[in-house]
Every structure is written in C-alpha cells, then in structure tokens.
C-alpha cells in the first residue's frame, strides 16, 4: 500500500512579488483567494485541489511545468479568454503537433502553456 495513494496533494509555486502574483492568479486567471493570512502565502481552491503561491528568492527558476489544469473541451474558450487578458502562450516545437492560437494539437489532444509573472510554467490540457 502506498502511503500517498489516498492523500490529497496541492500545487505550489513561488513568487518574487506577492501582490503581483495576487493580481495575476486572482484577476487574470480568475481564481478565488481562499486564504492570505499565512505570512504572504496565497491559497487558492482550484477544482478539488489547492494552489499555494508563496514568496521565494527562487521564483521562476523551474524550467518545467509547475501546475497543470485538465480543462477538457473548455480549453479553447479558456485560452481565448486568457489571450484577451494579455496572456502570451508558449510555442514549443514537438513532433506530431500543430500550433495555432496558443494551442498545440496532437490529434484530439490539446495543450497550452503560459507563464505567470515570475516565469513559472503553467499548463492547460484537454484530458
């Protein structure tokens, strides 16, 4: 039996500027702030999990995905909404994928990546 099999998990990202991160995650992404009284740690509910944003001198140094959201068929609308808010989507060259309007397509699977103000890589997919 795995000690973690039935345990909930959370995503956590670092920021160099808590107020800038608050504006991005609250206003741009539209997440509802659940708690902010833990020494500048911002806690958001996202689906059935939590996203914590905390101050760190190492913010944005991760070169891999920090958070992924499974968006299903809503991915197109979500990407369009974020693009309208000024979010720039990343374009990665990957064999077997096409890229248009911020979304990578591999058959019926769709993926999009963008960065928060600290450079943390955030990922959307149509799983």
Secondary structure, DSSP 8 states (H G I E B T S, - for coil): --SSTT---EEEEEES-HHHHHIIIIIIS---EEE-TTTS-EEEEETTEEEEEEE-TTTT---SEEEEEE-GGGHHHHHHHHHHTT--B-----TT-EEETTEEEETTEEEEEEE-TT--EEEEE--
